[in-house]
């Protein structure tokens, strides 16, 4: 068991160092984005929502076709991939890169690697469920897809995408400030109360 843990830790360390090398040109931008996503200043969540709202309103009013939208998104990514590594050191100043920043950059890369491993683990578990309990797998997947299809029919595509993107952008800050754990705890307490009341009624 310990040997497996060591292999896993070594693999994560190796993948983290590889990711650090790949994202080295984006270091300053990633650290700045990390500060915004983790709400280092109290006005950052408002700024995130405002920027997301403006972008989605722009898409709504321009109403581009799917092909145009995909082309513009890929073009922006290509420009960023070319310009960011060149301009970032001039804007942020590469001589200001400190040990603390390097450590935070390492933590971000490690978290990204761990998240990828977590997603892969969930996918393997899902495939394992398909082999072990095909009926449970079938019912779970079909019911989830039906629910998502119904939700997509009830809510406008762009608005639903806006809600999902906004939530994902706010998620790191919500986690860091303990807001999610607070409300999850409240929900658990309420569910436990309801279960206890039901048990009392049954008695």
C-alpha positions in Angstrom: 0.0 0.0 0.0 2.8 2.4 1.0 4.6 1.5 -2.3 1.5 2.4 -4.3 1.2 5.7 -2.4 4.9 6.5 -3.1 4.4 5.8 -6.8 1.3 8.0 -6.9 3.2 10.8 -5.1 6.2 10.5 -7.5 3.8 10.5 -10.5 2.1 13.7 -9.2 5.4 15.4 -8.5 6.7 14.5 -12.0 3.5 15.7 -13.7 3.6 18.9 -11.6 7.1 19.7 -12.7 6.2 19.1 -16.3 3.2 21.4 -16.0 5.3 24.1 -14.4 7.7 24.0 -17.4 4.8 24.1 -19.8 3.1 27.1 -18.1 6.3 29.0 -17.2 5.5 31.8 -19.6 2.1 32.2 -18.1 3.3 32.3 -14.5 2.6 36.0 -13.8 -0.8 35.8 -15.4 -1.7 32.6 -13.5 -0.7 34.1 -10.2 -2.8 37.3 -10.9 -5.8 35.2 -11.9 -5.3 33.1 -8.8 -5.5 36.2 -6.6 -8.8 37.3 -8.4 -10.4 33.8 -8.2 -9.5 33.4 -4.5 -10.9 36.9 -3.7 -7.7 38.3 -2.3 -9.5 41.7 -2.3 -13.2 42.2 -1.3 -14.2 43.7 -4.7 -12.9 40.8 -6.8 -16.1 38.7 -6.8 -18.1 41.7 -8.0 -15.5 42.3 -10.7 -15.7 38.7 -11.8 -19.5 38.8 -12.1 -19.4 42.1 -13.9 -16.8 41.0 -16.5 -18.7 37.7 -17.1 -22.0 39.6 -17.4 -20.5 42.0 -20.0 -19.0 39.2 -22.0 -22.2 37.2 -22.1 -24.3 40.3 -22.9 -21.9 41.0 -25.8 -22.4 37.5 -27.1 -26.2 37.9 -26.6 -26.4 41.1 -28.6 -24.0 40.1 -31.3 -25.7 36.7 -31.6 -22.9 35.0 -33.6 -23.4 31.7 -35.3 -21.8 28.6 -33.8 -19.0 28.6 -36.4 -18.2 32.3 -35.9 -18.3 31.9 -32.1 -15.9 28.9 -32.1 -13.6 30.6 -34.6 -13.4 33.8 -32.5 -12.8 31.8 -29.3 -10.0 29.7 -30.9 -8.5 32.9 -32.4 -8.5 34.6 -29.0 -6.8 31.5 -27.5 -4.1 31.5 -30.2 -3.4 35.2 -29.8 -3.2 34.7 -26.0 -0.9 31.7 -26.4 1.4 33.8 -28.6 1.3 37.2 -26.9 1.1 36.3 -23.1 4.5 34.7 -22.7 6.0 37.6 -24.6 4.2 40.5 -22.9 3.7 39.2 -19.4 7.4 39.6 -18.2 7.3 43.3 -19.5 3.9 44.0 -17.8 4.5 42.3 -14.5 8.3 42.5 -14.4 10.1 39.1 -14.4 12.7 40.4 -11.9 9.9 40.6 -9.2 9.4 36.8 -9.2 9.9 35.8 -5.5 10.3 32.5 -3.7 6.8 32.9 -2.3 5.4 33.4 -5.8 7.3 30.3 -7.1 5.9 28.3 -4.2 2.3 29.5 -4.9 2.8 28.7 -8.7 4.0 25.2 -7.7 0.9 24.8 -5.5 -1.4 25.9 -8.4 0.2 23.4 -10.8 0.0 20.6 -8.2 -3.7 21.4 -7.6 -4.4 21.3 -11.4 -2.6 17.9 -11.6 -4.6 16.6 -8.6 -7.8 17.8 -10.1 -7.0 16.0 -13.4 -6.3 12.8 -11.4 -9.6 13.2 -9.5 -11.6 13.5 -12.7 -9.8 10.5 -14.1 -10.6 8.6 -10.9 -14.3 9.5 -11.2 -14.3 8.4 -14.8 -12.6 5.0 -13.9 -15.2 4.5 -11.1 -18.0 5.2 -13.6 -16.6 2.7 -16.0 -16.1 0.2 -13.2 -19.7 0.6 -12.2 -20.7 -0.1 -15.8 -18.8 -3.5 -15.6 -19.9 -4.4 -12.0 -23.5 -3.1 -12.0 -24.7 -2.4 -15.5 -28.3 -1.8 -14.5 -27.4 0.8 -11.8 -25.0 2.4 -14.3 -27.7 2.5 -17.0 -30.4 4.0 -14.7 -28.0 6.6 -13.2 -26.7 7.8 -16.6 -30.1 7.9 -18.2 -31.8 9.6 -15.3 -29.0 12.2 -15.1 -29.1 12.9 -18.8 -32.9 13.2 -18.8 -32.7 15.7 -15.9 -30.0 17.7 -17.7 -32.1 17.6 -21.0 -35.2 18.9 -19.1 -33.2 21.7 -17.5 -31.7 22.7 -20.8 -35.2 22.9 -22.3 -36.5 25.0 -19.4 -33.6 27.6 -19.3 -32.2 29.5 -22.2 -28.8 28.0 -23.5 -26.8 31.2 -23.1 -28.3 32.1 -19.6 -27.6 28.5 -18.4 -24.0 28.7 -19.7 -23.7 32.1 -18.0 -24.8 30.7 -14.7 -22.5 27.7 -14.9 -19.4 29.8 -15.9 -20.1 32.4 -13.2 -20.5 29.7 -10.5 -17.2 28.0 -11.7 -15.4 31.3 -11.5 -16.7 32.0 -8.1 -16.1 28.5 -6.8 -12.4 28.9 -5.7 -13.3 32.0 -3.7 -16.4 30.4 -2.2 -14.2 27.4 -1.1 -11.5 29.6 0.3 -13.8 31.7 2.4 -15.7 28.6 3.7 -19.0 29.7 2.3 -19.7 26.3 0.6 -18.8 24.3 3.7 -21.0 26.6 5.8 -24.1 26.2 3.7 -23.4 22.5 3.1 -23.3 22.1 6.9 -26.6 24.0 7.3 -28.2 21.7 4.6 -26.9 18.6 6.4 -28.3 19.8 9.7 -31.7 20.5 8.1 -31.8 17.1 6.4 -30.9 15.4 9.7 -33.7 17.3 11.5 -36.2 16.1 8.8 -35.0 12.5 9.1 -35.3 12.6 12.9 -38.8 14.0 12.6 -39.8 11.3 10.2 -38.4 8.6 12.5 -40.4 10.1 15.4 -43.6 10.0 13.3 -42.9 6.4 12.3 -42.5 5.4 15.9 
